[in-house]
Amino acid sequence: MAPSLVGVGVGPGDPELLTVRAIRTLREAERVFSPTMAEDSVGRAESIVREAAPDIAVERLVFAILADDEARATAHRAAAERITECLDAGEQVAFITLGDPNVYSTFHHLADMVRQLRAEAEITTVPGIMAFQDLAARSGTVVVDGSERLHLVTAVDGPGALDTPLADPDAAIVIYKGGRHLPQIAEKLETAGRLDGAIYGELLGLPGQRLGSLRVSADGPGAYLAAVLVPPTRDQG
Ligand SMILES: C[S@@+](CC[C@H](N)C(=O)[O-])C[C@H]1O[C@@H](n2cnc3c(N)ncnc32)[C@H](O)[C@@H]1O
């Protein structure tokens, strides 16, 4: 087989949510990389793989996820160069990522850099279960039905991200990266009459998981790994 890079989604946290294809791909790879904040720190994706398949060896790539743009670009370049070394050595390389590799993931930045270094590299992805799907399942929430719509937004810069989706009462809203702004998000939903029914999930499938009504959890900031699911407005009759 020609050397290749595959981004593998490992789901949101529960090792049982790793797909059969993800496990098979990781076993077939000759090198499995995982993102981490520091060389001596086990990242979330690595701990999920450790629990599901402890025999799979993982090599860490340090990413400056919360640092400035320049530090992030430098870290991505160093990671892409390490991956390229392995591709040049003829290896099948996998890179694990939380949830799905095509949704708010570092993987495509990394893939772009690898492509710049080796235009001929074959790059693919294996989908992963996303946090909001786990949140819907755990809370027994139907996300969308019939002609209802779904907005997936990031609230990393605050609740302004909700303005457009809230204009559509028949749309479900999934809010990622909003932990820091939880009280403001709840306030905005309350004003729009959408707070009742909004579900909050923090550290889903991981130690310390919290799950329940957003109204109850929104008395302070939440974690980075937190998701909110606001179902569409539906007739009760
Ligand atoms: C960088 S994005 C990763 C998204 C991921 N690629 C996906 O497909 O779900 C990180 C955001 O995903 C959500 N998230 C991921 N895992 C989660 C978990 N275990 N519990 C709650 N939210 C989670 C949170 O909103 C978090 O801020």
The ligand as an SDF file (V2000), in Angstrom:
LIG
                    3D

 27 29  0  0  0  0  0  0  0  0999 V2000
  -12.7130   21.2620   18.9150 C   0  0  0  0  0  0  0  0  0  0  0  0
  -14.4300   20.8660   19.0140 S   0  0  0  0  0  0  0  0  0  0  0  0
  -14.3740   19.1700   18.5570 C   0  0  0  0  0  0  0  0  0  0  0  0
  -15.6240   18.7150   17.9120 C   0  0  0  0  0  0  0  0  0  0  0  0
  -15.5450   17.2870   17.4440 C   0  0  0  0  0  0  0  0  0  0  0  0
  -14.6650   17.1920   16.2780 N   0  0  0  0  0  0  0  0  0  0  0  0
  -16.9190   16.6950   17.1000 C   0  0  0  0  0  0  0  0  0  0  0  0
  -17.0870   16.2270   15.9900 O   0  0  0  0  0  0  0  0  0  0  0  0
  -17.7980   16.6540   17.9930 O   0  0  0  0  0  0  0  0  0  0  0  0
  -14.6320   20.7890   20.7390 C   0  0  0  0  0  0  0  0  0  0  0  0
  -16.0750   20.9920   21.1370 C   0  0  0  0  0  0  0  0  0  0  0  0
  -16.8070   19.7950   20.8980 O   0  0  0  0  0  0  0  0  0  0  0  0
  -17.7350   19.5650   21.9480 C   0  0  0  0  0  0  0  0  0  0  0  0
  -17.3750   18.3030   22.6150 N   0  0  0  0  0  0  0  0  0  0  0  0
  -16.4830   17.3960   22.1640 C   0  0  0  0  0  0  0  0  0  0  0  0
  -16.4190   16.3450   23.0000 N   0  0  0  0  0  0  0  0  0  0  0  0
  -17.2880   16.5810   24.0040 C   0  0  0  0  0  0  0  0  0  0  0  0
  -17.6840   15.8640   25.1730 C   0  0  0  0  0  0  0  0  0  0  0  0
  -17.1390   14.6920   25.4980 N   0  0  0  0  0  0  0  0  0  0  0  0
  -18.6300   16.4140   25.9740 N   0  0  0  0  0  0  0  0  0  0  0  0
  -19.2000   17.5900   25.6640 C   0  0  0  0  0  0  0  0  0  0  0  0
  -18.8640   18.3100   24.5840 N   0  0  0  0  0  0  0  0  0  0  0  0
  -17.9220   17.8330   23.7530 C   0  0  0  0  0  0  0  0  0  0  0  0
  -17.6160   20.7620   22.8950 C   0  0  0  0  0  0  0  0  0  0  0  0
  -18.5650   21.7330   22.5230 O   0  0  0  0  0  0  0  0  0  0  0  0
  -16.2160   21.2510   22.6220 C   0  0  0  0  0  0  0  0  0  0  0  0
  -16.0810   22.6210   22.9410 O   0  0  0  0  0  0  0  0  0  0  0  0
  1  2  1  0
  2  3  1  0
  2 10  1  0
  3  4  1  0
  4  5  1  0
  5  6  1  0
  5  7  1  0
  7  8  2  0
  7  9  1  0
 10 11  1  0
 11 12  1  0
 11 26  1  0
 12 13  1  0
 13 14  1  0
 13 24  1  0
 14 15  1  0
 14 23  1  0
 15 16  2  0
 16 17  1  0
 17 18  1  0
 17 23  2  0
 18 19  1  0
 18 20  2  0
 20 21  1  0
 21 22  2  0
 22 23  1  0
 24 25  1  0
 24 26  1  0
 26 27  1  0
M  CHG  2   2   1   9  -1
M  END
$$$$
